[in-house]
Amino acid sequence: MRIALENVSKGDALPELSLAFETGTATVVGVETAGRPTVLGLVASGRMRPDSGSVRVDGAVAYGTIRTAIALVDAPTVSEPSAEITLAGVTAEELMFAGLPASPWAVMRTLRTLGFDDHAKHAMGDLPPAVRIRVLAELALLRPGVRGVVLTSPDRHGGTPDDWAELARELAERDLAVLVIVGHAFATAAAFATAAIEEKQS
């Protein structure tokens, strides 16, 4: 699967840019300003149509297909969980979105399988950055039909680029299409070179 954004723009929030991400590859794009990563994430995941340009999946314009196939992870003001809600609470919501049992037992089983049961009672705002982005990505992948992820502004939580560079590489190795949207400074960090992640700048 290949998602291609061709000369897309969205008013002042997103100047024209082109990029692509595909199955088995982790692609990084550097953008600036507070709202731009979220707008780009919405466009890249088929949840917002650009004012100009096109978004194609395997050469076809099919926004419904893209929305189903691409999970938008932790996008500010859109898909980020409240800082006060516990990881167990977020997990229950994600299980419901995935059409899976969401009982307390199911929640703990899921977190245990993912290796995050020790954090079940922790508020999302208190999770270490590496744990937060990894668990949210893994929970998003439980939804039927998801074949790729857009990780939106993981750098805003602190930590090091290695935290999410390694996650992006691992997800790509699982034959997922991965797009990471970060600030320019983080997009050019040495961690991405050592993780063999393709970098694009806008």
Secondary structure, 3 states (H helix, E strand, C coil): CEEEEEEEEECCCEEEEEEEEEECCEEEEECCCCCHHHHHHHHHCCCCCCCEEEEEECCECCHHHHHHHEEEECCCCCCCCCCCCEHHHHHHHHHHHCCCCCCHHHHHHHHHHHCCHHHCCCEHHHCCHHHHHHHHHHHHCCCCCCCEEEEECHHHHCCCHHHHHHHHHHHHHCCCEEEEEECHHHHCCHHHHHCCCEEEEC
